[in-house]
Amino acid sequence: MTTPATPHDSPLGRASAYSDQYDPTLLFPIARAPQRAQLGIQGQPPFFGADWWTAYELSWLNARGKPQLAIAHIMVPCDSTHIIESKSFKLYLNSFNGTRIDRTEELVRRLRQDVSAAIWQGGPVQAAAGVRLIAPDDFDREAVHELDGVNLDRLDIDVDGWDEPAPQCLSAAFDEQPVEEALTSRLLKSNCPVTGQPDWGSVQIRYAGPQIDQAGLLRYIISFRRHNDFHEHCVERMFTDIRARCRPTKLSVYARYTRRGGLDINPWRTSHPGPLPPNVRTARQ
């Protein structure tokens, strides 16, 4: 019986040879289920959503050997069985550097096919990854915009030094009229679960229901500062904790993390299906 791969089996934190010839086997899938089980999630998760990836270092050769480049937006549905470890994604994307591809449509096809196969671990692809390329002529159209909402970072609060996320900080006004609002913070930080390197991000909590105590929510966001986990799992923990403690009728949690190795990851989880949020980078990305 084959032992399931873990994050510590991935290329993270290891010296790696960078191949410049197309190699889809470089993608390293990591199962979502173990981290979700820690949150009490079994089977179908209580949310919808996706993980937006932006690849800024994508290059290949045309049929005559001339280098080409583009920015790639890649959407991974959150109901896939696996995520992709980010360094393996970087190694995979670099494998196009010396590969001749005549048409960009073929590049998009390979990206969609390979990522889809990886996030379903070779099983039936129930929802394919989305891929869109931004050509250099369109780079000027790529906007920079901060997350919309009330800025929690304005609050002058005392903060205890938590080693793990502190859902006990969360509370809501259950005896008052419900509200609908968006709250944001740029103070999100967590750490890579393998290397311990810091991951920096901004987060938006959009909800309807009992008004969430803003100071408590900011303390909760800051309590991730020493937490070791992947971006996707941090956002799912936030969604689960806020949903359990504050009982909103609608909830979405959207985080935009700064790039590492030419990649950024931007998970979004929502209680109700709807259009994906705009994939617009923040100033720090």
C-alpha positions in Angstrom: 0.0 0.0 0.0 1.4 3.4 -1.0 1.9 5.9 1.8 0.1 9.2 1.1 2.4 12.1 0.2 2.8 14.8 2.9 4.0 18.4 2.7 7.4 17.3 4.0 7.8 15.0 1.0 7.4 18.0 -1.3 10.3 20.1 -2.8 9.8 22.8 -0.2 13.0 23.6 1.7 15.1 21.5 -0.5 17.7 22.3 -3.1 16.1 21.7 -6.5 17.4 21.3 -10.0 15.5 23.6 -12.4 14.5 21.8 -15.6 13.7 24.0 -18.6 11.9 21.2 -20.5 8.2 20.6 -20.0 7.5 18.2 -17.2 4.0 17.9 -15.7 5.3 15.3 -13.1 6.9 18.2 -11.2 3.5 19.2 -9.8 3.1 17.9 -6.2 -0.5 17.5 -5.0 -1.3 17.7 -1.3 -4.7 16.4 0.0 -7.1 18.9 1.5 -8.8 16.3 3.7 -6.4 16.1 6.6 -6.4 19.8 7.4 -10.2 19.9 6.9 -10.6 17.0 9.3 -8.9 19.1 12.0 -11.7 21.7 11.5 -14.3 19.0 11.9 -15.1 19.0 8.1 -15.8 15.6 6.7 -17.0 15.0 3.2 -18.6 17.9 1.4 -17.3 21.2 2.9 -19.7 23.9 4.2 -18.5 26.4 1.7 -18.0 27.2 -2.0 -15.1 29.0 -3.5 -11.8 28.8 -5.3 -8.1 29.5 -5.0 -6.9 32.2 -7.4 -3.2 31.8 -8.4 -1.2 34.4 -10.3 1.9 33.3 -12.0 4.2 36.3 -12.9 7.2 34.2 -14.2 5.7 32.2 -17.1 7.9 32.0 -20.2 8.2 29.6 -23.2 9.7 29.5 -26.7 7.7 30.0 -29.9 8.3 27.6 -32.9 11.3 29.6 -33.9 12.9 29.5 -30.5 12.2 33.1 -29.5 11.2 33.5 -25.8 7.6 34.5 -25.0 6.1 35.5 -21.7 2.7 36.1 -20.1 1.0 36.5 -16.7 -1.2 33.5 -15.9 -4.4 33.6 -13.8 -5.1 30.1 -12.6 -8.3 29.2 -10.7 -8.4 26.0 -8.6 -11.9 25.1 -7.4 -12.1 24.6 -3.6 -14.0 21.3 -4.0 -10.9 19.6 -5.6 -9.4 16.9 -3.5 -5.9 18.4 -3.5 -4.0 21.7 -3.6 -0.7 22.0 -5.3 2.4 22.8 -3.3 3.7 26.2 -4.5 7.4 25.4 -5.0 6.4 22.4 -7.2 4.2 24.7 -9.1 7.1 27.1 -9.7 9.3 24.2 -10.9 6.6 23.1 -13.2 6.1 26.5 -14.7 9.9 26.9 -15.1 9.9 23.7 -17.1 8.3 25.6 -20.0 11.3 28.0 -20.3 13.1 25.9 -22.9 10.0 24.3 -24.4 8.8 25.2 -27.9 5.1 25.8 -28.2 3.7 27.1 -31.4 0.4 28.5 -30.2 -0.6 30.0 -26.9 -3.8 28.0 -27.1 -1.6 24.9 -26.7 0.1 26.3 -23.6 -3.3 27.1 -22.0 -4.5 23.5 -22.8 -1.4 22.0 -21.2 -1.7 24.2 -18.1 -5.4 23.4 -17.7 -4.9 19.7 -18.3 -1.9 19.3 -16.0 -3.3 21.4 -13.1 -6.7 19.7 -13.3 -5.1 16.3 -13.2 -2.9 17.3 -10.1 -5.8 18.8 -8.1 -7.8 15.6 -8.5 -4.8 13.4 -8.0 -5.2 11.6 -11.3 -8.9 10.7 -10.6 -11.9 11.9 -12.6 -11.8 15.7 -13.1 -15.0 16.9 -11.6 -14.3 20.6 -12.1 -11.4 21.7 -14.3 -8.9 24.4 -13.3 -9.4 27.7 -15.1 -6.5 29.3 -17.0 -6.3 32.8 -18.5 -3.1 34.4 -20.0 -2.4 38.1 -19.9 -0.2 39.1 -22.8 2.5 41.8 -22.4 0.5 44.2 -24.6 -2.2 44.0 -21.9 0.0 44.4 -18.8 -1.0 48.1 -18.5 -4.6 47.0 -17.9 -3.7 45.0 -14.8 -5.1 47.0 -12.0 -3.9 47.5 -8.4 -6.6 47.9 -5.8 -6.9 47.3 -2.1 -9.7 45.1 -0.7 -12.9 47.0 -0.2 -14.4 47.4 3.3 -14.0 49.0 6.8 -10.4 48.9 7.8 -9.9 47.1 11.0 -6.3 48.2 11.3 -7.4 51.6 12.4 -8.3 50.2 15.8 -6.0 50.9 18.7 -6.0 47.6 20.6 -3.9 45.6 23.0 -2.8 42.2 21.6 -1.7 39.1 23.5 1.0 36.9 22.0 -0.9 33.8 20.7 0.9 30.8 19.3 -2.2 29.5 17.5 -5.4 31.1 16.1 -7.6 32.3 18.9 -11.3 31.9 18.0 -12.3 32.8 21.6 -11.6 36.4 20.5 -14.6 36.3 18.2 -18.0 37.5 19.3 -21.1 39.1 17.8 -24.1 41.2 19.0 -26.8 38.6 18.8 -29.4 40.8 20.6 -29.2 43.7 18.2 -30.4 44.3 14.6 -28.4 42.3 12.0 -26.0 44.2 9.6 -24.4 43.6 6.3 -20.8 44.8 5.9 -17.3 44.1 4.7 -14.3 44.3 7.1 -10.6 44.2 6.0 -7.2 44.0 7.5 -3.6 44.0 6.0 -2.2 42.4 9.2 -2.7 38.8 8.2 0.5 36.8 8.6 1.0 33.0 8.9 4.0 30.7 8.3 4.8 28.0 5.8 4.2 24.6 7.6 7.4 23.1 6.1 10.0 25.9 6.0 8.6 28.2 8.7 9.0 31.2 6.3 6.5 34.0 6.8 3.5 34.5 4.5 2.0 38.0 4.4 -1.5 38.9 3.3 -4.6 41.0 3.4 -8.0 39.6 4.3 -11.6 40.7 3.7 -14.5 39.3 5.7 -17.9 40.0 4.1 -21.0 38.9 6.0 -24.6 39.4 6.9 -26.0 38.8 10.3 -25.3 39.7 13.9 -22.7 42.5 14.0 -19.2 41.1 14.6 -17.1 42.8 17.3 -14.4 44.5 15.2 -11.7 44.6 17.9 -12.2 40.9 18.6 -12.0 40.1 14.9 -8.8 42.0 14.5 -7.2 40.2 17.4 -8.3 36.9 15.9 -6.7 37.8 12.5 -3.5 38.8 14.3 -3.5 35.5 16.3 -2.5 33.7 13.0 0.9 35.4 13.2 2.7 32.3 14.4 0.4 29.7 12.9 2.0 27.2 10.5 -0.3 26.3 7.6 -0.9 26.7 3.9 -2.8 29.8 2.7 -5.9 27.8 1.6 -6.2 26.1 5.0 -5.8 29.4 7.0 -8.7 30.9 5.1 -10.8 27.8 5.7 -10.0 27.9 9.4 -11.1 31.6 9.5 -14.4 30.8 7.7 -15.1 27.9 10.0 -14.3 29.8 13.2 -16.3 32.9 12.3 -19.2 30.9 11.1 -19.3 28.9 14.4 -18.7 31.8 16.8 -20.6 34.7 15.1 -23.3 32.7 13.3 -23.7 35.0 10.2 -26.5 34.2 7.7 -24.0 34.8 4.9 -20.2 34.8 5.0 -17.2 35.0 2.7 -13.5 35.2 3.6 -11.1 36.3 0.9 -7.3 36.6 1.4 -4.7 37.9 -1.0 -1.2 36.8 0.0 2.0 38.4 -1.3 3.9 36.5 -3.9 6.7 34.1 -3.3 8.8 32.6 -6.1 6.7 34.6 -8.7 3.4 33.1 -7.5 0.7 34.5 -5.3 -2.3 32.5 -3.9 -5.6 34.1 -3.1 -8.2 31.8 -1.5 -11.9 32.7 -1.3 -14.5 30.8 0.7 -18.2 31.7 0.8 -21.3 30.3 2.3 -23.4 30.9 -0.8 -22.5 30.3 -4.4 -21.9 33.4 -6.5 -19.4 35.1 -8.9 -15.8 34.9 -8.0 -14.3 38.2 -6.5 -12.2 40.2 -8.9 -8.7 38.8 -9.3 -7.1 42.2 -8.7 -3.8 42.4 -6.9 -3.1 44.7 -3.9 -0.2 47.1 -3.8 1.9 44.6 -1.8 1.4 41.9 -4.4 
